[in-house]
Amino acid sequence: MSSFSITGGRKLHGSIVPQGAKNEALQVICACLITREKVVIDNIPLIRDVLKLIELMQSLGVVVERLGEHTFSFQAVEINQDYLHTEEFRQQAGSLRGSVMIAGPLLARIGYAIVPQPGGDKIGRRKLDTHFIGFEHLGAKVDYDAALHAYVVEGRNLHGRYMLLDEASVTGTANIIMAAVLAKGETVIFNAACEPYILQLCRMLNHMGAQIFGIGSNLLHIKGVEELHGTQHRLFPDMIEIGSFIGMAAMTGSEITVKNAQNGYALGMIPQVFKRLGVYSEYRGDDLYIPAQEHYQIESSRDGSILTIADAPWPGFTPDLISIALVTATQAKGSVLIHQKMFESRLFFVDNLISMGAKIILCDPHRATIIGLDRESPLHSIDMVSPDIRAGVSLLIAAMSAEGTSTIHNIEQIDRGYERIDERLNALGADITRL
């Protein structure tokens, strides 16, 4: 288990380029299984979750070539179906949450998939019901094999139909779309997730010959085609990383420019939510500029009540940045209620922040009230353990703003979602040592 040693109190200055979007990468790499032809994907982040998925693709028989630092080609001329029945596959796929998204492409391509219980963040129960109900709507059969600890999905003659999703699940929507593009007839998906990742996936599939309409909305129409072809695709910048940089700049009183931050749709409400916390940012072309702020003040609601920040499906505030917003509020002036609706374990990392001197009341597993210190009482250094990707980066931000030297253990969690974060932040003036 690796660790970070962080000496706090350093102001950052300069420009940083965000990595490619992790969540988009996991989807579009899986989509390469649908076609026999070569697909080239650019701006792939070299992070643990993505690299593990690429290894899984190779184990399934996909020929992977590295064409540049962040550019790879994928060609699935043949799929090694025998590998799906091995213990090695169950262990490899089960260690990666994103592996669930090979199910839709495999169902479209060979009519069969095995889905081990997926790994990933320990942030509470993450159901797969939306995925499987969608597959069943298309005519597939889903069974749980207790001996394999895996779901078996079979459907060699998929047919399109109307479906209303029980929740706007991003990965569920992506999986159903990838299964439906080769299904006979027309599939209509209502209450589809419409995050930028889904928009990008649909654009890529259409470039491969799919017929998907209503892209960017929650009502998708998919006309099945006979086959898909190769294409080239470039990932969006990672909006979660960009939001992390906004919070980091505020907490450390730093001036940062995030290059190529994709002005407009790709960030949604992220800048607005941080603005409500008092953190100013502005677009300069496609770059996002965050000035150094000695103080920042949380807004009150229009009726004078305490501000509430809650996660919601797109275009609402992404749940992946709730932890970042929470830690940012600890040094603001004012109070805010953070409401994490989706996962019941994502706020438990606040015990570490409380130990560092933050004023936080954990109301229940989903809500926390933060009383901002307005920098009058700086956080102090402690030893802590990263429980998941986003909490890990939140603790890293807290440590960078704290007095003294902190240690964060289990940074493999951070490496799952952030590429060489220590090197990139040190280039801006941070003091982070990987142990």
C-alpha positions in Angstrom: 0.0 0.0 0.0 1.5 3.3 -1.1 1.1 6.7 0.7 1.4 10.4 0.0 3.3 12.7 2.4 2.0 16.3 1.9 3.5 19.4 3.4 0.7 21.9 3.5 0.6 25.7 3.2 2.0 25.9 -0.3 0.3 28.2 -2.8 0.0 26.9 -6.3 0.5 28.9 -9.5 0.4 28.2 -13.2 -1.5 26.1 -15.8 -2.6 22.5 -15.7 -4.1 20.4 -18.4 -7.0 18.1 -17.3 -6.8 14.4 -18.2 -9.3 12.8 -20.5 -12.6 11.8 -18.8 -12.3 8.6 -16.9 -16.0 7.7 -17.0 -16.1 8.3 -20.7 -13.0 6.3 -21.3 -14.5 3.2 -19.6 -17.6 3.4 -21.8 -16.0 4.0 -25.2 -13.3 1.5 -24.7 -15.9 -1.2 -24.0 -17.8 -0.1 -27.2 -14.8 -1.2 -29.3 -16.0 -4.8 -28.7 -19.1 -4.3 -30.9 -17.1 -4.0 -34.2 -14.4 -6.1 -35.9 -12.8 -3.0 -37.2 -10.1 -0.8 -35.6 -11.1 2.0 -33.3 -8.6 4.8 -32.4 -9.2 6.7 -29.1 -7.3 9.8 -28.1 -6.8 11.5 -24.8 -7.1 8.3 -22.7 -6.0 8.9 -19.1 -3.3 6.6 -17.9 -5.0 5.7 -14.6 -5.4 2.4 -12.8 -9.1 1.8 -13.7 -8.6 2.5 -17.4 -5.3 0.5 -17.6 -7.0 -2.4 -15.9 -9.9 -2.3 -18.4 -7.4 -2.2 -21.3 -5.8 -5.4 -19.8 -9.2 -7.0 -19.6 -9.9 -6.1 -23.3 -6.6 -7.8 -24.3 -7.5 -10.9 -22.3 -10.8 -11.0 -24.3 -8.8 -11.1 -27.5 -8.8 -7.4 -28.5 -5.6 -6.3 -30.2 -4.5 -3.1 -28.5 -1.8 -0.8 -29.8 -0.4 2.3 -28.2 0.0 4.9 -30.9 1.0 7.9 -28.7 1.2 8.9 -25.0 -2.5 9.0 -24.6 -3.7 7.4 -27.9 -4.6 3.7 -28.3 -6.2 1.6 -31.0 -8.5 -1.3 -30.3 -9.5 -4.1 -32.7 -11.7 -6.9 -31.7 -11.6 -9.2 -34.8 -12.3 -12.2 -32.6 -13.6 -12.4 -29.1 -12.1 -15.1 -26.8 -15.4 -16.4 -25.5 -13.7 -19.2 -23.6 -12.0 -16.6 -21.4 -15.4 -15.5 -20.1 -15.8 -18.9 -18.3 -12.5 -18.8 -16.4 -11.8 -18.0 -12.8 -9.1 -15.5 -14.0 -11.8 -13.5 -15.9 -14.1 -13.4 -12.9 -11.3 -12.1 -10.7 -10.0 -9.6 -13.3 -13.5 -8.2 -14.2 -14.7 -8.4 -10.6 -11.9 -6.1 -9.4 -13.1 -3.3 -11.7 -16.4 -1.5 -11.5 -16.2 -0.4 -15.1 -16.1 -4.0 -16.3 -19.9 -4.2 -16.1 -20.0 -2.2 -19.3 -18.6 -5.0 -21.4 -21.9 -6.7 -21.0 -23.9 -4.5 -23.5 -21.3 -4.8 -26.2 -20.8 -8.5 -25.8 -24.6 -9.0 -25.8 -24.8 -7.1 -29.1 -21.8 -8.9 -30.6 -22.0 -12.5 -29.5 -25.4 -12.7 -27.6 -23.8 -13.7 -24.3 -22.1 -12.1 -21.4 -21.0 -12.9 -17.8 -21.0 -10.1 -15.3 -19.1 -10.8 -12.0 -20.0 -8.8 -8.9 -18.1 -5.6 -9.7 -15.5 -4.0 -7.5 -14.6 -0.2 -7.3 -15.3 2.4 -4.6 -16.6 1.3 -1.2 -19.3 4.1 -1.1 -22.4 2.0 -0.5 -24.6 -0.3 -2.6 -24.5 0.3 -6.3 -27.3 -1.6 -8.0 -27.1 -3.2 -11.4 -30.9 -3.5 -11.8 -31.2 -0.8 -14.5 -28.6 -2.6 -16.7 -30.3 -6.0 -16.4 -33.9 -4.7 -16.7 -32.9 -2.9 -19.9 -31.3 -6.1 -21.3 -34.5 -8.0 -20.5 -36.6 -5.4 -22.3 -34.4 -6.1 -25.4 -35.2 -9.8 -25.1 -32.2 -11.1 -23.1 -32.4 -13.5 -20.2 -30.5 -12.7 -17.0 -29.8 -15.3 -14.3 -27.5 -15.2 -11.2 -25.2 -18.1 -10.9 -24.4 -18.5 -7.1 -21.5 -20.9 -7.8 -19.8 -18.3 -10.1 -20.8 -15.3 -8.0 -21.8 -13.8 -11.4 -24.7 -12.8 -13.6 -25.2 -14.7 -16.8 -26.8 -12.7 -19.6 -28.0 -14.4 -22.8 -29.8 -12.9 -25.8 -28.9 -14.0 -29.3 -31.9 -12.3 -31.0 -32.4 -8.9 -29.5 -35.4 -6.7 -30.5 -35.8 -3.0 -29.9 -38.7 -1.8 -27.8 -39.8 1.1 -25.6 -38.5 1.2 -22.1 -38.7 3.7 -19.2 -35.7 3.4 -17.0 -36.3 3.2 -13.2 -33.3 5.6 -12.7 -31.2 7.7 -15.0 -28.2 5.5 -14.5 -25.2 6.6 -16.5 -23.5 3.2 -16.8 -27.0 1.5 -17.2 -27.9 3.8 -20.0 -24.5 3.3 -21.7 -24.8 -0.5 -21.4 -28.4 -0.5 -22.9 -27.4 1.8 -25.7 -24.5 -0.5 -26.7 -26.7 -3.6 -26.6 -29.4 -1.9 -28.6 -27.4 -0.5 -31.6 -27.4 -3.9 -33.3 -30.9 -5.0 -32.1 -33.6 -5.5 -34.7 -36.1 -2.7 -34.9 -36.3 0.5 -32.9 -35.4 1.0 -29.2 -36.8 4.0 -27.3 -35.1 4.8 -24.0 -37.0 7.3 -21.8 -35.4 8.7 -18.6 -32.0 8.0 -20.1 -28.9 9.6 -18.5 -27.7 12.6 -20.5 -24.3 13.2 -19.0 -21.6 14.4 -21.4 -20.2 10.8 -21.2 -23.4 9.5 -22.8 -23.4 12.2 -25.4 -19.8 11.3 -26.4 -20.6 7.6 -26.5 -23.6 8.2 -28.8 -21.5 10.4 -31.1 -18.8 7.8 -31.3 -21.3 5.0 -32.0 -23.0 7.1 -34.7 -19.6 7.7 -36.4 -19.3 3.9 -36.4 -22.6 3.6 -38.2 -25.2 3.4 -35.4 -28.4 5.4 -35.7 -29.0 7.1 -32.4 -31.3 10.2 -32.2 -32.1 12.6 -29.4 -28.5 12.7 -28.3 -28.0 15.0 -25.3 -31.6 14.5 -24.1 -33.3 11.9 -21.8 -35.3 10.4 -24.7 -33.2 8.4 -27.1 -34.4 6.6 -30.3 -32.1 3.9 -31.6 -32.7 2.2 -34.9 -30.8 -1.1 -35.0 -28.2 -1.7 -37.8 -26.5 -4.8 -39.1 -23.0 -3.9 -38.0 -20.7 -1.1 -36.9 -17.4 0.1 -38.4 -14.2 1.6 -37.1 -13.7 5.3 -36.2 -11.5 7.8 -34.4 -12.6 9.4 -31.2 -11.2 12.0 -28.7 -12.3 12.0 -25.1 -13.7 15.1 -23.3 -11.5 16.6 -20.5 -12.5 15.1 -17.2 -15.0 17.4 -15.6 -14.5 15.8 -12.2 -10.8 16.6 -12.3 -11.6 20.2 -13.3 -14.0 20.6 -10.4 -11.3 19.2 -8.1 -8.9 21.9 -9.3 -11.5 24.6 -8.6 -11.8 23.4 -5.0 -8.1 23.0 -4.7 -7.4 26.5 -5.8 -9.9 27.9 -3.3 -8.6 25.9 -0.4 -5.0 26.8 -1.0 -5.6 30.4 -2.0 -4.0 29.7 -5.3 -4.2 31.1 -8.9 -4.6 28.3 -11.4 -5.6 28.2 -15.1 -7.2 24.9 -16.3 -6.3 24.6 -19.9 -8.8 23.3 -22.5 -11.6 23.0 -19.9 -14.2 22.8 -22.7 -16.3 25.9 -22.2 -20.0 25.1 -22.1 -21.9 21.8 -21.9 -19.1 19.6 -20.6 -18.9 21.3 -17.2 -22.6 21.9 -16.6 -23.4 23.4 -13.2 -19.9 22.8 -11.7 -18.7 26.4 -11.9 -22.1 27.7 -10.7 -22.1 25.5 -7.6 -18.6 26.5 -6.6 -19.6 30.1 -7.2 -22.4 29.6 -4.6 -19.6 28.6 -2.2 -17.9 31.9 -3.0 -15.3 30.5 -5.4 -14.9 32.7 -8.5 -13.8 31.4 -11.9 -14.1 32.7 -15.4 -13.7 31.3 -18.9 -10.9 32.7 -21.0 -11.7 31.1 -24.3 -11.7 27.3 -23.6 -9.5 27.8 -20.5 -10.9 28.2 -17.0 -9.2 30.7 -14.8 -9.4 30.6 -11.0 -7.9 33.6 -9.3 -6.3 33.5 -5.8 -8.9 34.3 -3.2 -7.8 35.0 0.4 -11.4 34.7 1.5 -14.6 33.3 -0.1 -18.1 33.5 1.3 -20.9 31.0 1.0 -24.2 32.4 -0.4 -27.4 32.1 1.6 -30.6 31.0 -0.1 -32.9 33.8 -1.3 -35.1 33.4 1.8 -32.1 33.7 4.1 -31.9 30.0 5.0 -28.7 28.0 5.0 -27.5 27.0 1.5 -28.0 23.4 0.5 -25.9 21.7 -2.1 -27.2 18.3 -3.3 -26.2 15.9 -6.1 -28.6 15.2 -8.9 -28.7 13.5 -12.4 -27.3 15.7 -15.2 -27.6 18.6 -15.6 -27.6 18.7 -11.8 -24.5 18.7 -9.7 -22.5 15.5 -10.2 -22.3 13.2 -7.1 -18.6 12.7 -7.8 -17.9 16.3 -6.7 -19.9 16.3 -3.5 -16.8 15.4 -1.5 -14.8 18.2 -3.2 -17.5 20.8 -2.5 -17.7 19.6 1.2 -14.0 20.1 1.8 -13.9 23.4 0.0 -16.7 24.7 2.3 -14.6 24.0 5.4 -12.4 27.2 4.9 -15.2 29.4 3.4 -17.1 32.0 5.4 -20.6 30.8 6.3 -22.4 27.5 6.5 -23.8 25.0 4.1 -25.7 21.7 4.2 -24.2 19.0 1.9 -26.7 16.4 0.8 -25.3 13.3 -0.9 -28.4 11.5 -2.1 -27.1 8.6 -4.1 -24.6 6.8 -1.8 -24.9 6.1 1.9 -21.2 5.7 2.7 -19.7 8.6 0.7 -19.6 11.1 3.6 -17.9 9.0 6.2 -14.5 10.4 5.3 -15.5 13.6 7.1 -14.2 12.0 10.4 -10.7 12.7 9.0 -11.6 16.4 8.3 -13.0 16.7 11.8 -9.8 15.3 13.2 -8.0 18.0 11.2 -10.0 20.7 12.9 -12.9 21.2 10.5 -16.3 22.2 11.9 -18.6 19.5 10.5 -21.8 17.9 11.9 -22.5 14.6 10.2 -26.3 14.6 10.4 -26.8 11.1 8.9 -25.1 9.0 6.2 -26.4 11.3 3.5 -26.1 14.8 5.0 -23.4 16.9 6.6 -23.5 20.6 7.8 -20.3 22.5 7.4 -19.5 25.6 9.4 -16.9 27.5 7.4 -13.8 28.6 9.3 -13.0 31.6 7.0 -9.3 30.6 7.4 -9.3 31.8 11.0 -8.4 28.4 12.2 -6.3 26.5 9.6 -6.6 22.7 9.4 -3.8 20.7 11.0 -1.9 17.7 9.7 -2.8 14.1 10.5 -2.4 10.5 9.2 -5.4 9.2 7.3 -6.5 6.5 4.8 -8.2 7.2 1.4 -11.5 5.2 1.3 -12.4 6.0 -2.3 -11.2 8.1 -5.3 -13.1 11.3 -4.6 -12.7 11.2 -0.8 -9.0 10.6 -1.3 -8.6 13.7 -3.4 -10.7 15.7 -0.9 -8.3 14.6 1.8 -5.4 15.5 -0.4 -6.8 19.0 -0.9 -7.4 19.3 2.9 -3.8 18.3 3.5 -2.4 20.8 1.0 -4.2 23.6 2.8 -3.3 22.4 6.3 -0.4 23.3 8.6 2.4 20.7 8.9 2.9 17.4 7.1 0.1 14.9 6.6 0.2 11.4 5.3 -2.5 9.7 3.2 -2.4 5.9 2.9 -4.0 3.7 0.3 -3.4 6.2 -2.4 -4.0 3.4 -5.0 -7.6 4.7 -4.7 -6.6 8.1 -5.9 -4.5 6.6 -8.7 -7.6 4.9 -9.9 -9.0 8.2 -11.0 -6.2 10.8 -11.2 -3.2 10.5 -13.5 0.2 11.3 -11.8 -1.6 13.8 -9.6 1.4 14.2 -7.4 3.8 15.1 -10.3 1.3 17.4 -11.9 0.5 19.4 -8.7 4.2 19.5 -7.7 4.8 21.3 -11.0 2.4 24.0 -9.8 4.3 24.4 -6.4 2.8 21.7 -4.2 4.9 19.5 -1.9 3.7 15.9 -2.3 6.0 12.9 -1.9 5.0 9.5 -3.0 6.1 6.9 -0.4 
